[in-house]
Each structure stands twice: as C-alpha cells, then as structure tokens.
Amino acid sequence: MLAGGWLGWRAGLRLQRLWQEMSERGEDEMKKVYSFILMALAVLLLSAPLAGVAEAARVAVLPIQIDEKNVARAADFNGYYWDIMIDNLKYPEYELMDDEKVANVLPEEGLQSYAQPVLADICEKTDAEIVIVMRLDKVEENPLTFRREPYLECIMMGEFAGYNRLTGRYYHKKMYIKEEIEEVLTIKNDWQQDMFASNLKRYIHRTLIDDNKNKKKK
C-alpha cells in the first residue's frame, strides 16, 4: 500500500471510532459532520490508486521492408530497426503490440501505400493508437578519391511514415540521406548503423510529438 493510502486508511479508522463514540453520546450534529468527512475520505481513498496512472499507448510497429538487391546488409538493418523501436518505445509510456496480431492485418505483398488513411485503417484493425512503418530501398557506399584524405560517401533511400491517432498527427518522409566521413573513422565505428539510427530516431520523435502541447508551451 502507498504511504498516502496507508495514512488515509488510519485517519479513516480514527474518524470511524470517533463517530461511534459520539453516536453513543447522542451528539447528532457533530455525528453528521464527521459522517460526511468519513464518506468523502472513503471516496478519495478509492480513487487514489488510479490517479496519475496513464495507460500505455499501444504501438503497432510494422516489419521493415528492405530491398535486398540494393541493400547488402539487409539482415543488419533489420536488427537495427527493431533495436531502435524497442529502445525508443519503452513501457510504461508505450506498449509494443504482438507481432502476429500486426502481421495478420497486412497484405501478403506488404504495405504498398504509406498514406494516412492506410495507417489509420491499421490502427482500427489492430486496436493500436500509433502505427509506424518503414521501407529501405537502397544503401550505397562509395569512395571519394578526389579528397586529400580518403573519404567515403553513403546514400540511403527509402520511406517512413507514422500515424498517431491520439494526437491526430501523421508524419511522412521520403528518405534521401547523403553523408560523408573520413575513411579512417570507420575502422572502429559502424557509420552506416549510426547514420540509420540517428535519422530513424528523429522520424519516431516527429511521429510521437504532440503539436498541441508545444503550442500551449509557447
């Protein structure tokens, strides 16, 4: 039992005993006052465990669609995708829905459209409050030989969409990401993973953000 609930329970017992004593002495007016206080306290104690406890938002994360012909490390990116989803959609604020339940509402050929009505329909069918979907069409890495020091260029192409029916927000992004890095810096770091993760986290945030709250803060 929470400390506040325990103290309220003890106070309720004391009031009840006082009410009984006063009843025996026939003090009707004071009995009515303390009876009212006791009933009000009982209502507060019953509602207290529910106060401030928000239900986790149910999130349907669709499997990432990867063009394996143009993405050499398809298995790696699939793993990165799910790791990022789990890290950024944690309980108790969010609850990831069962994979099988999500898969049952998807067409065999995969999702062909990322339009808002399509994502809203998935929300209805899965009883989700947030839907996230992504496609990775191409990951290409090329050396840049015209620099004094060896550099690499990476291009990522794809599509992301998220729909949040709690806020009515729909976010859609056609991905064309182009970054460069000095080749020596890639020895210890997986820069493709870092590049993918930083952009995907930003897309997730833009799906979850509540514009109405931001306007109130301003």
KEKE-3310 file (N, C-alpha, C; in steps of 0.2 Angstrom, whole numbers, plus 5000, padded with zeros to 4 digits):
npx = (5004:5003:5011:5003:4990:4990:4991:4979:4970:4972:4968:4955:4950:4952:4942:4931:4930:4929:4916:4908:4909:4904:4891:4886:4885:4875:4877:4871:4873:4887:4890:4884:4893:4906:4902:4900:4913:4920:4914:4918:4932:4933:4929:4940:4951:4947:4949:4962:4972:4971:4974:4984:4990:4994:4988:4997:5002:4997:5007:5009:5021:5026:5034:5050:5052:5064:5074:5083:5091:5097:5102:5115:5118:5106:5100:5107:5102:5089:5089:5095:5084:5073:5079:5080:5067:5063:5071:5066:5053:5047:5040:5033:5026:5024:5017:5022:5014:5009:5018:5012:4999:4999:5005:4994:4985:4991:4994:4999:5009:5015:5014:5009:5006:5009:5000:4990:4976:4978:4986:4978:4968:4975:4977:4964:4961:4970:4968:4977:4986:4996:5004:5018:5029:5041:5052:5067:5075:5088:5105:5120:5137:5152:5168:5177:5188:5194:5198:5210:5213:5207:5190:5173:5157:5140:5124:5107:5091:5074:5058:5047:5034:5022:5008:4999:4985:4981:4985:4982:4991:5001:5015:5026:5039:5050:5064:5080:5096:5112:5128:5145:5161:5177:5188:5196:5189:5180:5184:5183:5170:5153:5147:5137:5127:5125:5121:5109:5102:5102:5094:5082:5077:5074:5063:5054:5052:5046:5034:5028:5027:5017:5009:5000:5002:5015:5012:5004:5014:5022)
npy = (4994:5011:5025:5037:5031:5022:5031:5038:5028:5025:5037:5037:5026:5031:5042:5035:5028:5039:5044:5033:5034:5047:5044:5036:5045:5053:5065:5072:5082:5084:5071:5070:5079:5073:5061:5064:5069:5057:5049:5056:5055:5041:5040:5047:5039:5027:5032:5036:5026:5026:5038:5048:5038:5034:5025:5014:5019:5010:5003:4999:4992:4990:4977:4981:4985:4979:4981:4969:4967:4979:4983:4978:4974:4968:4960:4965:4979:4976:4971:4982:4991:4985:4985:4999:5003:4996:5002:5015:5015:5012:5003:5011:5020:5017:5003:4989:4981:4964:4954:4945:4949:4961:4957:4949:4958:4963:4964:4951:4954:4965:4981:4993:5006:5021:5030:5042:5037:5023:5020:5023:5014:5003:5005:5004:4991:4984:4989:4998:5013:5020:5019:5013:5013:5007:5008:5002:5006:5007:5006:5013:5014:5023:5027:5042:5048:5060:5068:5075:5067:5050:5048:5042:5040:5039:5034:5033:5027:5028:5026:5032:5032:5038:5036:5044:5042:5047:5060:5064:5066:5064:5059:5059:5054:5055:5046:5052:5052:5058:5056:5060:5054:5053:5040:5033:5035:5025:5013:5009:5011:5008:5016:5017:5011:5020:5032:5027:5025:5038:5045:5038:5038:5052:5052:5044:5052:5063:5058:5055:5067:5079:5092:5101:5102:5108:5120:5126:5128:5138)
npz = (5000:4996:5004:5006:5005:5016:5027:5025:5027:5040:5046:5043:5050:5063:5063:5061:5073:5082:5077:5081:5095:5098:5093:5103:5113:5109:5101:5089:5079:5077:5074:5061:5054:5055:5049:5036:5032:5034:5023:5012:5013:5011:4997:4991:4995:4988:4974:4974:4970:4956:4952:4942:4935:4919:4905:4895:4878:4864:4852:4835:4827:4811:4801:4794:4777:4766:4752:4746:4735:4733:4746:4754:4767:4773:4783:4795:4795:4797:4810:4817:4816:4824:4836:4838:4839:4850:4860:4860:4862:4875:4888:4903:4895:4882:4873:4864:4851:4849:4837:4829:4829:4822:4810:4804:4799:4788:4770:4759:4750:4757:4763:4752:4751:4760:4765:4775:4777:4775:4786:4797:4795:4799:4812:4817:4814:4822:4834:4838:4844:4839:4824:4815:4801:4789:4775:4766:4753:4747:4750:4748:4747:4743:4738:4740:4730:4726:4736:4748:4759:4761:4759:4762:4755:4759:4754:4758:4754:4755:4764:4776:4788:4800:4811:4823:4832:4844:4844:4832:4823:4808:4800:4787:4777:4763:4761:4758:4761:4763:4767:4772:4777:4785:4780:4789:4801:4801:4805:4818:4821:4816:4804:4795:4802:4813:4805:4800:4812:4819:4810:4810:4823:4824:4815:4822:4834:4828:4825:4837:4844:4851:4844:4849:4863:4862:4856:4867:4876:4871)
capx = (5000:5006:5011:4997:4984:4990:4989:4972:4966:4972:4964:4948:4948:4951:4936:4925:4929:4926:4909:4904:4909:4899:4884:4884:4884:4870:4879:4869:4876:4894:4890:4883:4899:4911:4900:4901:4920:4922:4912:4922:4939:4932:4929:4947:4955:4946:4951:4969:4977:4970:4976:4991:4992:4991:4988:5002:4999:4998:5010:5009:5027:5026:5041:5053:5053:5071:5076:5089:5096:5101:5104:5119:5117:5099:5099:5109:5097:5083:5091:5095:5077:5070:5083:5079:5060:5062:5074:5063:5045:5048:5035:5026:5023:5022:5017:5023:5009:5011:5020:5007:4992:5001:5006:4988:4981:4995:4993:5005:5014:5017:5011:5010:5005:5010:4996:4987:4970:4980:4989:4973:4965:4979:4975:4957:4961:4974:4967:4983:4985:5001:5007:5025:5031:5047:5055:5073:5076:5095:5111:5126:5143:5156:5174:5178:5195:5197:5200:5217:5212:5202:5183:5168:5150:5135:5117:5102:5085:5068:5052:5045:5028:5020:5002:4997:4978:4980:4986:4979:4997:5003:5021:5028:5046:5053:5071:5086:5101:5118:5133:5152:5165:5184:5188:5199:5185:5175:5188:5180:5163:5149:5144:5130:5122:5124:5118:5102:5099:5100:5088:5076:5075:5071:5057:5050:5051:5041:5028:5026:5027:5011:5010:4995:5006:5020:5009:5002:5020:5024)
capy = (5000:5018:5029:5041:5027:5020:5036:5040:5022:5026:5043:5034:5022:5036:5046:5030:5027:5045:5044:5028:5037:5052:5042:5033:5051:5056:5071:5071:5087:5083:5065:5072:5082:5068:5056:5067:5069:5050:5047:5060:5052:5035:5041:5049:5033:5023:5034:5037:5021:5027:5045:5049:5032:5034:5019:5014:5019:5004:5004:4994:4993:4985:4975:4985:4982:4980:4978:4965:4968:4986:4984:4972:4971:4969:4957:4970:4984:4973:4971:4989:4994:4983:4988:5006:5003:4994:5007:5022:5015:5008:5003:5011:5025:5014:4996:4987:4976:4957:4954:4941:4952:4966:4954:4947:4964:4966:4960:4946:4958:4970:4988:4997:5014:5024:5036:5042:5033:5016:5019:5024:5008:4998:5007:5002:4984:4981:4992:5002:5020:5023:5015:5015:5008:5010:5004:5004:5004:5007:5009:5013:5017:5024:5030:5049:5048:5067:5072:5074:5061:5045:5049:5038:5043:5034:5036:5029:5029:5024:5029:5031:5035:5036:5039:5044:5044:5050:5067:5066:5068:5060:5061:5055:5056:5051:5047:5053:5054:5058:5059:5059:5053:5051:5033:5031:5035:5020:5007:5007:5013:5006:5023:5016:5010:5027:5036:5025:5026:5045:5048:5034:5041:5058:5051:5042:5058:5068:5054:5055:5073:5082:5099:5105:5103:5113:5127:5128:5130:5144)
capz = (5000:4996:5011:5007:5006:5022:5031:5024:5030:5048:5048:5042:5056:5069:5062:5062:5080:5085:5076:5086:5102:5098:5092:5109:5117:5106:5098:5082:5074:5076:5070:5054:5051:5054:5044:5029:5031:5033:5017:5007:5013:5008:4990:4989:4995:4982:4968:4974:4966:4949:4950:4939:4931:4912:4901:4889:4871:4860:4846:4830:4823:4805:4799:4789:4771:4763:4745:4747:4730:4734:4752:4755:4774:4775:4790:4800:4796:4801:4818:4819:4816:4829:4842:4839:4841:4857:4864:4860:4863:4881:4894:4903:4891:4876:4873:4858:4850:4847:4830:4825:4828:4817:4803:4802:4795:4782:4764:4758:4746:4761:4763:4746:4752:4767:4766:4781:4778:4776:4793:4801:4795:4803:4819:4818:4814:4827:4840:4840:4844:4835:4819:4812:4795:4785:4769:4765:4746:4744:4754:4744:4749:4738:4740:4737:4729:4724:4743:4750:4763:4759:4762:4760:4754:4759:4752:4760:4751:4757:4765:4783:4789:4806:4812:4830:4832:4850:4843:4825:4819:4803:4798:4781:4775:4758:4763:4753:4766:4760:4772:4770:4783:4783:4780:4795:4806:4801:4807:4825:4821:4810:4802:4792:4808:4816:4801:4800:4819:4820:4806:4812:4830:4823:4812:4828:4838:4825:4825:4844:4846:4851:4842:4853:4869:4860:4855:4873:4880:4868)
cpx = (5004:5006:5005:4991:4984:4988:4982:4968:4966:4968:4957:4946:4947:4944:4930:4924:4926:4918:4905:4904:4904:4892:4882:4882:4878:4871:4878:4872:4883:4894:4889:4889:4904:4909:4901:4909:4923:4920:4917:4929:4938:4933:4936:4951:4954:4948:4958:4973:4976:4973:4983:4994:4989:4992:4993:4999:5002:5001:5011:5015:5027:5033:5044:5054:5060:5072:5083:5094:5100:5103:5108:5119:5110:5097:5101:5104:5091:5083:5091:5088:5073:5073:5081:5071:5059:5065:5070:5055:5045:5041:5037:5022:5021:5022:5017:5018:5012:5012:5015:5001:4993:5001:4999:4984:4985:4994:5000:5010:5017:5013:5013:5010:5006:5006:4992:4981:4972:4983:4983:4969:4968:4977:4969:4957:4965:4973:4973:4981:4990:5003:5013:5027:5037:5049:5062:5075:5083:5099:5117:5132:5149:5162:5175:5186:5198:5199:5207:5217:5206:5195:5178:5161:5145:5128:5112:5095:5079:5062:5050:5038:5025:5013:5000:4990:4976:4980:4983:4985:4999:5010:5024:5035:5049:5061:5076:5091:5108:5123:5140:5156:5172:5185:5191:5195:5180:5178:5185:5173:5159:5145:5138:5125:5120:5120:5110:5099:5097:5094:5081:5073:5072:5064:5052:5048:5045:5034:5024:5024:5019:5011:5005:4999:5011:5017:5007:5008:5023:5019)
cpy = (5006:5021:5033:5037:5024:5025:5038:5034:5023:5031:5041:5030:5026:5040:5041:5029:5033:5046:5039:5031:5042:5050:5039:5039:5055:5063:5071:5076:5085:5076:5066:5074:5077:5062:5058:5067:5061:5047:5050:5057:5045:5035:5043:5043:5028:5025:5035:5033:5023:5033:5045:5043:5032:5027:5019:5015:5013:5006:4998:4995:4988:4983:4979:4981:4984:4977:4975:4966:4974:4988:4978:4970:4971:4966:4962:4976:4982:4973:4978:4992:4992:4985:4995:5007:5001:4999:5014:5021:5010:5009:5007:5016:5022:5006:4993:4981:4969:4957:4950:4945:4958:4963:4951:4952:4966:4961:4956:4950:4964:4976:4992:5004:5015:5030:5036:5037:5025:5015:5019:5018:5003:4999:5004:4994:4980:4984:4996:5009:5024:5017:5017:5010:5012:5005:5007:5001:5003:5010:5008:5017:5017:5028:5037:5050:5055:5071:5070:5067:5056:5046:5043:5042:5038:5037:5031:5032:5025:5028:5027:5035:5033:5040:5039:5047:5047:5058:5069:5067:5062:5063:5056:5058:5052:5052:5047:5056:5053:5061:5056:5058:5051:5044:5030:5031:5029:5013:5004:5008:5010:5012:5022:5015:5016:5032:5034:5026:5033:5047:5044:5037:5048:5057:5049:5048:5062:5064:5055:5061:5076:5090:5103:5107:5109:5120:5130:5131:5136:5150)
cpz = (5000:5003:5012:5008:5013:5028:5031:5027:5037:5050:5048:5048:5062:5069:5063:5069:5084:5084:5080:5093:5103:5097:5099:5114:5115:5103:5091:5077:5072:5072:5063:5050:5050:5049:5037:5027:5030:5026:5011:5007:5010:5000:4988:4990:4990:4975:4968:4970:4959:4947:4947:4935:4924:4909:4895:4882:4867:4853:4841:4826:4817:4803:4794:4783:4767:4757:4746:4741:4730:4741:4754:4762:4777:4782:4796:4801:4799:4808:4821:4820:4822:4836:4844:4842:4848:4862:4865:4861:4869:4885:4900:4899:4885:4877:4866:4857:4848:4839:4826:4824:4822:4810:4800:4798:4789:4776:4763:4755:4750:4759:4757:4746:4759:4768:4772:4782:4779:4783:4798:4801:4799:4810:4821:4819:4819:4834:4843:4841:4840:4830:4816:4806:4792:4780:4768:4758:4744:4749:4750:4747:4744:4740:4736:4736:4727:4730:4744:4755:4761:4763:4759:4760:4755:4758:4754:4757:4754:4759:4773:4784:4796:4807:4819:4831:4839:4849:4836:4821:4814:4800:4793:4779:4769:4760:4757:4758:4762:4765:4769:4777:4780:4784:4786:4801:4807:4803:4814:4825:4815:4808:4799:4797:4811:4812:4801:4807:4820:4816:4808:4818:4829:4820:4818:4832:4835:4824:4831:4846:4846:4850:4847:4860:4868:4859:4862:4877:4877:4870)
residu = (MET:LEU:ALA:GLY:GLY:TRP:LEU:GLY:TRP:ARG:ALA:GLY:LEU:ARG:LEU:GLN:ARG:LEU:TRP:GLN:GLU:MET:SER:GLU:ARG:GLY:GLU:ASP:GLU:MET:LYS:LYS:VAL:TYR:SER:PHE:ILE:LEU:MET:ALA:LEU:ALA:VAL:LEU:LEU:LEU:SER:ALA:PRO:LEU:ALA:GLY:VAL:ALA:GLU:ALA:ALA:ARG:VAL:ALA:VAL:LEU:PRO:ILE:GLN:ILE:ASP:GLU:LYS:ASN:VAL:ALA:ARG:ALA:ALA:ASP:PHE:ASN:GLY:TYR:TYR:TRP:ASP:ILE:MET:ILE:ASP:ASN:LEU:LYS:TYR:PRO:GLU:TYR:GLU:LEU:MET:ASP:ASP:GLU:LYS:VAL:ALA:ASN:VAL:LEU:PRO:GLU:GLU:GLY:LEU:GLN:SER:TYR:ALA:GLN:PRO:VAL:LEU:ALA:ASP:ILE:CYS:GLU:LYS:THR:ASP:ALA:GLU:ILE:VAL:ILE:VAL:MET:ARG:LEU:ASP:LYS:VAL:GLU:GLU:ASN:PRO:LEU:THR:PHE:ARG:ARG:GLU:PRO:TYR:LEU:GLU:CYS:ILE:MET:MET:GLY:GLU:PHE:ALA:GLY:TYR:ASN:ARG:LEU:THR:GLY:ARG:TYR:TYR:HIS:LYS:LYS:MET:TYR:ILE:LYS:GLU:GLU:ILE:GLU:GLU:VAL:LEU:THR:ILE:LYS:ASN:ASP:TRP:GLN:GLN:ASP:MET:PHE:ALA:SER:ASN:LEU:LYS:ARG:TYR:ILE:HIS:ARG:THR:LEU:ILE:ASP:ASP:ASN:LYS:ASN:LYS:LYS:LYS:LYS)
# end
